[in-house]
Amino acid sequence: MSRMSVNHIAVLLAIGAIVPMQSFVSRARQVFPAASNTIADIRELSDGRVVVASMAPSLSLFDRTGSVLWKHDALGTDFSDQAATLKVSLDGKQVLFHFDRNDDKSLATFDISTRALDLSPAQRPELIAARVEGLPITNWRNSGEPKIKRKLLAIERYEISRSLAITHDARSFWLGSDWSLRHFDATGALIRTIQGTGTVYAVNLAADDRLVIAARDDGTIRWYRSDDGAELLAFYPHSDRKRWVAWTPLGHYAASPGAEDLIEWQINRGLDQEPATYSASRFRDQFYRPDVIERVLDTLDPKKALEAADDAAGRTRTLIKSIAETTPPRVAIVDPADATFIERPELVVAYTIEDRPGTVIKRIRLMLDGTVVAEKKDQAVSADGRMAGEFKVPLQGEQSLITLLAENEHGSSDPSSVRIRRDPTTEAHKPTLYVLAVGVAKFKNHSHLKLNFADADANAFVERIMKQEHGLYSRVLAQTLVNEQATVEAILKGLEWLERNMSPRDVAAVFFSSHGANDASRQFYLLPYEVNVQDDITLRRSALRYVDLRDTLVHLAERGKTLLFLDACYSGNVLAGAKQIAPPDIDMVAADLASAEGGVVVFSSSTGKQFSMEYPELGHGAFTAALLEAFDGKSDRPPPWLRVSDLEIWLAARVKELTKGAQTPRTTIPGERFINPRVFMVQQQAR
């Protein structure tokens, strides 16, 4: 694993190449395959088991006979053999790479300016491969003896050079190797070394050679300032080809929905204690700054990028603060163990909590499949910074996931979760489905905001949802607000109706089709019928505040599964009458709501700065059209059930097909709240 000290962010899951199998020798001198790359360390545990770490990276646990008890492989991109594949735009803001070495089916591009990951990139002649001609450099690819003319280049003994990029004027070049990234002049004299980079499988140059871009064995692509080697930006694309995260050395980051916890903060606590780690989402309010990520390659300085982002939004300059005194608690479920089979009707859950001595834990929540079933408030942490406790929880139905969260004054802990297995002795509760659908196609004060099908989308959604009655749900109760009905007051009353009526273990679905916008301080708003977007001030006075929507949805999610269908993404023409109004940050909304403490499943129509498309031939927006097709049984999901993952797969594929790749919907599932629940039945199977 690659981790860094406090005030640095580190990738949780480092990635490496596949090379011939390495082995270790057991006590009986038998040889066992242990890893797919060079073994970095072997440690024997007190009970005789053996832990093996490799450079791939991977981590494996073996029993005394050499049998694998478990193994964790890398989950990121394999950049090996991509020295000729990595291509970049002239300004360095777009990169092309393969997820799986040189498999053309895994080709992808990432655009820092739009925060868009494209898995089907067209021919991109403007993206340039590294220059490897123009200087007499030989033996540089996968060799321990790279040369210029006949002169050996200065690399370490046993080190292998992997990649090369020559500057446009051929006066110097960059050499990527196993342990370093080095800059040489045209004679082969070493100018500088960037240490600690791991294997640099590919290197390229951009912005008139002011930027050095390196693809590393930890699965990241990193941008460095060429004149002093300072790191500017890191990008980590996950191997699922959906999640990605990008961050600066100061910790500011942008991420696709569900990806921000691929990185975490580490606080060292001395030689005698293990470090404390916290997922990046614990500090979202302070460090989630896509506006900084978009500017860092222009300023060539992370701090100046932060200042430029603040200035552009008219905000007071952000102070860079240490996180050490603003950390949330750390929690762990001690008992039951993961995958325990439970026969009795009551479960005792034992837990521990760590926090600073004297801290008051404001709230401890225990959840079964996302529903809060027990809680404690205002619990004091002892002088040693630890506390322990337990919950007694009655069981009913087929609960499968137990989740524990604790909150202090700074925020919520990362969740601790265990799965349980159980044969239910009683029939599970058949819930009521509560629905609030809002669709705003026309706006009282702004004709340019008009949408074609937002009202039709909301009406059709409710019409399909009502047919879910007597399927998974005993009843379906719905309210629909379209156009003139969809005022701020009416929407708030609709949210209040949900909150007053939804009982524990019921299900809530909120559908919202309109415009969305961010103000200068990055606060998100949904635009109702009477909105005024003349400027930031009128927006705040007349729009629906995201915090009001969030508060209701989070309260609902504590009682039962809560779904948000959000088609309020970047529509483009919001800006036509209000230059100060910023496009919405739907990725942030999805990440916030679908966090473990939020608990809401979010289906958003698009991501980043993509447009949401409407089609007259469909009579709906592309997102709603695909959703209705899923309800009607037109997807390739096996009937009768539609699970969250079924909708995710269908919406992603169908919307991409309808929009010819211009729009990418996102499904963001709460971290460690429940496991892929059934949420709907396809229409032909409903009774």
MARPALUM-327854 format. One record per residue (C-alpha): x, y, z. Coordinates in steps of 0.1 Angstrom, whole numbers, plus 5000, padded with zeros to 4 digits. Layout:
XYZ/...
***
This chain:
500050005000/501150354993/500450595021/501750935032/501951145063/499451395076/498551675051/499151445022/496751225004/497650864995/496150604972/494550324991/494950064965/498250064946/498549884913/501249694895/502249484866/501749104860/505048934856/506148574861/504948414894/507248454924/507348204952/508348154988/509847845005/507947675034/509547525065/509647185047/511447345018/508447314995/508047594970/504647764968/503448034943/502948354964/502548654941/502448774905/505449004910/508549044931/508048964967/508649274988/508249125023/507448805042/506348795078/505448495100/502548545124/502548415160/500248115150/502548005121/500648165093/502648365068/501848705052/503448785019/503449135002/504449174966/505349474944/502349414922/501049504947/499249224965/498849095000/498348735008/497848515039/498948155039/498447875064/501247645076/501047425046/501247705021/497547715012/496148055005/493648175031/492948505014/494548734989/494049094980/495249204945/495549554931/492249704918/493649974896/495050034861/497949834848/500250084830/503049834822/504049834786/502250164779/505350374771/504050424736/500350434746/500250724770/499251024749/498551374761/497051704747/499352004741/498152164774/498451834793/494851844804/493751534784/495351194787/494750874768/495650534782/494650164784/493050014815/494649674806/498049724792/497649754754/494149594751/492449824725/489049744741/490249914773/491250244757/490150554776/490650924779/490351154808/489751534805/490751734836/488752044825/485451864821/486251584846/485051334820/486250974817/485450854781/485650474776/484950494739/487250764726/487150844689/490350894670/492151174688/495051294666/495551594688/496751364716/500451314712/502651014722/506051074739/508851174716/511550904715/513451024685/515851314681/518651214705/520950904702/519350724732/519450344730/518650044752/516150254772/513150014771/513149754798/516849764802/519349804830/521849984808/520250274790/522750474769/523150804751/525650744723/527850494741/527550654775/525750474802/523050684819/523150714857/520650484871/520950264902/522349914901/519649654894/517249924883/515449894850/514650184827/511050174813/510150484795/511450794776/510351144766/512551384747/511851754749/510551934717/513952114713/515951794719/518051964745/517051724773/515051414781/513151234809/513750874817/511350664837/512650374856/511850134884/512550364913/512850714899/511950964872/515151144860/515851444839/519051444818/520551704794/521451614758/524851494768/523451254794/524351464824/521851424852/519851744859/517451624886/515851314900/512251284913/512551014940/509850784953/507850754921/507850374919/508150224885/507450484858/506050274830/505250574807/506350934806/505251224784/505651604781/503151884776/502652264779/505952334760/507752084782/506752264814/504651954824/505951604829/503251334829/504150994843/502050674845/503250474876/502950124889/500650234917/497950284891/498150664890/499050924863/500851214879/501751564866/505051724877/506452074872/509452024850/511652304863/511852164899/510051824898/507251934922/504151724919/501051914908/498251654904/497551284906/494851084888/493650734898/491350554875/489850244892/489749914873/485949904873/486250184847/483650394864/485350544895/488150784894/489751044918/492151334912/493951524939/496651784946/499451754972/497551994994/494651744995/492051914973/490351664951/487651584926/486051244922/483351054903/480350954925/481350684949/485150724943/486350974969/487050714995/489650544972/492050794989/492450865026/494351075051/496850925074/497951075107/501050935122/500950865160/504550785168/506650465164/504650275190/501150315175/499650235142/498650545121/495150665122/493450675087/490350865076/488650845042/488751165021/484951205024/485351275061/486751615051/484551675020/483552025030/487152135032/488851955004/486351864977/487352134952/486952034915/487452404907/490952374921/491652054901/490552234869/493152514874/496252344888/497752284854/497252644844/498852784875/501552514878/501152554916/498452384938/498352684962/497952934933/495252714918/493352734951/493653114952/492553134916/489452924923/488553134953/488953454933/486953324903/484053254927/484353584946/485153394979/487453485007/490753305003/490652955017/492952895047/494952565044/494452395078/495752085094/493151805098/494751665129/492451855153/489251815133/489051435129/485851235134/485750915156/487050575145/484650285151/484949905149/482349625153/484049375176/481249115176/479748945156/482448855131/481748895094/479548635078/478348495111/475248275109/472648405134/469848165146/468448355176/465948635172/468048885190/471549005182/474149155205/476549385187/479749485206/481749785194/484750005202/485250375195/488450585194/488650955197/490551225214/490351195253/487451385268/485551405235/481851365236/480451135209/477251315199/475551015183/476150645178/473950475152/473450105145/471850005112/470449695097/470449715059/470450095061/467650135087/468550275121/467550025147/469350155177/471250465188/472950635217/473651005223/476151215242/478650935251/481951055268/485250915256/487550805285/491050955293/492750685271/490750795241/488650475239/485150355247/483350025243/479649935243/477049715228/473549715213/470849455216/468949435184/465749225176/465949065142/463149015117/463348915080/466548865061/468749135074/472249095058/474349405067/475149555101/476649905100/477950125129/478550505127/479650755153/479651135152/481451395171/481451775167/483551745135/481451485116/480751125112/483150825114/483950595085/481450305088/482249975103/480149695088/479749315090/477449085071/475248835089/473548525076/470048425088/467148205079/464148425087/461448265108/458748525100/457648685068/459449005061/457549335064/455949445031/456649815029/454650115016/456350304988/456050684991/456750894960/457351264954/457751364918/458651714906/458951824870/459452184859/459352244822/458452614822/459552894845/457553204856/460453454853/462753304826/461553184792/465053074783/465052814811/462252624793/462652244792/460652034768/459751724788/460451774825/456751774834/456051474811/458951294828/457551344863/454051244853/455250924835/457450834864/454450844888/452250654863/454750364862/455450374899/451750344908/451750004891/454249874916/451449844942/450849474953/454249374940/457049444964/454949714981/451649684999/450750034989/452150314967/451250664977/452450954954/452351334950/453151494917/454151864913/454651994878/455152354864/453052604883/452452354911/456252314917/456852614939/459452614967/456652604992/454852314975/458052114972/458852175009/455352065018/455851744997/459051665015/457351725048/454551485037/457151215031/458851275065/455551275084/454150955068/457050725061/457350445087/460350235096/461249995068/459050165042/460650305010/460750654996/461450764960/461951124950/462051224913/463251574904/463451694868/464352054863/467552274863/470152274890/472752544898/475552634922/476052974936/479453144940/480052964974/479452624957/476052574974/473652374952/470052464944/467152304925/465152544903/461452564910/458752734889/459153084904/462953094904/464753414896/468353364883/469153724877/472153694901/473453504930/471353684955/468053624937/468953264931/469453204969/466153374977/463953194951/465452844946/465152524966/468152484988/469952154986/470352145023/466552135027/466351845003/469251665020/467951695055/464651525045/466251255025/468751165052/466051145078/464050925055/467050695049/467350625086/463850465084/464050275052/465550265017/465450605000/465950664963/466650994945/466151014907/467851344898/467651494864/468851844873/472251844858/474152074835/471552194809/473652474794/471052744789/470752834826/473653064820/472053254791/470353504815/472653484845/476353484839/477153464876/475253134881/477552834881/476552494866/475552234892/478051994908/475951674907/478951464915/479251634949/475451594956/475551224948/478651164969/477251354998/473851184998/475150834992/477850855019/477450605047/475950875070/473650995042/472350665031/470450764999/470750574966/471250844939/470450794903/471651104884/471051164848/474651264839/477951344855/480551624857/479751894831/477751684807/474551804793/471251624800/469651544766/465951564756/464551394725/461251484709/460951144693/460950984728/458751244744/461151244774/464651314785/467051034777/467450944814/463750914821/463050734788/465650464798/464150444833/460650394820/461850124797/463349944827/460049954845/458349824813/460549514812/462549624782/465849594798/467949274797/467649234835/466048904845/462448944857/460648994879/462949194902/464849514895/467649554920/469749874923/472549714903/470049614875/468949984871/472550094873/473649864844/470649934823/470650314827/474350334820/474150134788/470750264774/471450634780/474850604764/473150434734/470350694732/472750994734/475550834713/477850854743/477151224751/475551154784/476650914812/474150854841/475550754874/474150534902/475750604936/475050354963/475450435001/478750315015/478150005036/474450065043/472949765025/473749504998/472049554964/468349554974/465349474952/463549804947/461049754918/459349484898/459249494860/455749584847/454649264831/455349074863/453549314887/450149204898/
***
